[in-house]
């Protein structure tokens, strides 16, 4: 069922940020973002011959806002990364369209893992990872639907599968981010333990 991962992950994250996180400005922003994302997921906007899912457009604008807060040189680097990731997204979707046999086993998870690997490989800052994932999936879906619109008329822009990809990829990026922090903590703890033993040995 398309959309189940999206709603499941979004509601879990909203409950976590609302009831478990400290009351900060960042927590408020994340909570509002999640609520808007859930609300807009059922809304559509029409631009010329394309019907766009409002949640995808909201993700694109949010990602641009996150990236725009950095230096121009870093923004250019992010632009390069987003172009690479978007190319991977569109290529995968086109292969899925023309030869669905090789991606017949859970293509949503396959594409999510590809995007996650690229972002983790090219970006270290978790906030930038999230912003680039939002931009990548949004503009990839836009390009893919523009292509489909030339072939098929009256298509629905951005099915819930795309929102699933966003939710899964960002969710897995936070799992990896948690693992990175655990490794750093373990390394710091080991060094401190080693120094303590030397001083008292």
QUIRA-V862599 format. One record per residue. N is the residue number from 0. PSI is psi as a letter, one per 30 degrees, with the letter a starting at -180 (none if undefined). OMEGA is omega in radians with two decimals (NA if undefined). Layout:
# QUIRA-V862599
N|PSI|OMEGA ; N|PSI|OMEGA
This chain:
# QUIRA-V862599
0|j|-3.12 ; 1|k|3.11 ; 2|f|-3.07 ; 3|e|3.12 ; 4|e|-3.12 ; 5|e|-3.11 ; 6|e|-3.13 ; 7|e|-3.12 ; 8|e|-3.12 ; 9|e|-3.13 ; 10|e|3.08 ; 11|e|3.12 ; 12|e|-3.14 ; 13|e|3.10 ; 14|e|-3.13 ; 15|e|-3.11 ; 16|e|-3.08 ; 17|e|-2.99 ; 18|f|-3.04 ; 19|f|-3.14 ; 20|l|3.07 ; 21|k|-3.08 ; 22|j|3.13 ; 23|l|3.11 ; 24|e|3.13 ; 25|e|3.10 ; 26|e|3.13 ; 27|e|-3.14 ; 28|e|-3.13 ; 29|e|-3.14 ; 30|e|3.12 ; 31|e|3.12 ; 32|e|-3.13 ; 33|e|3.13 ; 34|e|3.11 ; 35|e|-3.13 ; 36|e|3.12 ; 37|e|-3.13 ; 38|e|-3.07 ; 39|f|-3.08 ; 40|f|3.14 ; 41|g|-3.12 ; 42|l|3.13 ; 43|k|3.06 ; 44|k|-3.12 ; 45|k|3.07 ; 46|j|-3.10 ; 47|c|-3.10 ; 48|g|-3.11 ; 49|k|3.02 ; 50|j|-3.05 ; 51|k|3.02 ; 52|k|-3.06 ; 53|e|-3.13 ; 54|e|3.12 ; 55|e|3.10 ; 56|e|3.09 ; 57|e|3.09 ; 58|e|3.14 ; 59|e|3.14 ; 60|e|3.12 ; 61|e|3.11 ; 62|e|3.10 ; 63|e|3.12 ; 64|e|3.13 ; 65|e|-3.09 ; 66|e|-3.05 ; 67|f|-3.13 ; 68|f|-3.11 ; 69|l|3.12 ; 70|l|-3.11 ; 71|e|3.14 ; 72|e|3.13 ; 73|e|3.09 ; 74|e|3.10 ; 75|e|3.09 ; 76|e|3.11 ; 77|e|3.09 ; 78|e|3.11 ; 79|e|3.13 ; 80|e|-3.13 ; 81|e|3.11 ; 82|e|3.10 ; 83|e|-3.11 ; 84|e|3.12 ; 85|e|3.09 ; 86|e|3.10 ; 87|e|3.14 ; 88|e|-3.09 ; 89|e|3.13 ; 90|e|3.12 ; 91|e|-3.11 ; 92|e|3.12 ; 93|e|3.06 ; 94|e|3.11 ; 95|e|-3.12 ; 96|e|-3.04 ; 97|e|-3.12 ; 98|i|-3.02 ; 99|f|-3.06 ; 100|e|-3.04 ; 101|f|3.08 ; 102|g|-3.04 ; 103|f|-3.13 ; 104|j|3.05 ; 105|i|-3.13 ; 106|f|3.13 ; 107|e|3.13 ; 108|e|3.12 ; 109|e|-3.14 ; 110|e|3.11 ; 111|e|3.14 ; 112|e|3.10 ; 113|e|3.13 ; 114|e|3.13 ; 115|e|3.14 ; 116|e|-3.13 ; 117|e|-3.11 ; 118|e|3.12 ; 119|e|-3.13 ; 120|e|-2.99 ; 121|f|-3.05 ; 122|k|-3.14 ; 123|e|-3.10 ; 124|k|-3.07 ; 125|e|-3.14 ; 126|e|3.11 ; 127|e|3.07 ; 128|e|-3.13 ; 129|e|3.14 ; 130|e|-3.13 ; 131|e|3.09 ; 132|e|3.10 ; 133|e|-3.13 ; 134|e|-3.07 ; 135|e|-3.10 ; 136|e|-3.12 ; 137|e|-3.10 ; 138|f|3.04 ; 139|e|3.11 ; 140|e|3.11 ; 141|e|-3.14 ; 142|e|3.14 ; 143|e|-3.13 ; 144|e|3.05 ; 145|e|3.09 ; 146|e|-3.14 ; 147|e|-3.10 ; 148|f|3.10 ; 149|f|-3.08 ; 150|e|-3.07 ; 151|k|3.10 ; 152|l|3.07 ; 153|h|3.04 ; 154|l|3.10 ; 155|k|-3.11 ; 156|k|3.00 ; 157|i|3.03 ; 158|l|-3.10 ; 159|f|3.08 ; 160|e|3.13 ; 161|e|3.08 ; 162|e|3.04 ; 163|e|-3.14 ; 164|e|3.11 ; 165|e|-3.09 ; 166|e|-3.11 ; 167|e|-3.08 ; 168|e|3.13 ; 169|e|3.10 ; 170|e|3.12 ; 171|e|3.10 ; 172|e|3.09 ; 173|e|3.03 ; 174|e|3.10 ; 175|e|3.11 ; 176|e|3.08 ; 177|e|3.10 ; 178|e|3.09 ; 179|e|3.13 ; 180|e|3.10 ; 181|e|3.12 ; 182|e|3.10 ; 183|e|3.12 ; 184|e|-3.14 ; 185|e|3.12 ; 186|e|3.11 ; 187|e|3.14 ; 188|e|-3.14 ; 189|e|3.13 ; 190|e|3.13 ; 191|e|3.12 ; 192|e|3.13 ; 193|e|3.11 ; 194|e|3.14 ; 195|e|-3.14 ; 196|e|3.10 ; 197|e|-3.12 ; 198|f|-3.08 ; 199|g|-3.10 ; 200|none|NA
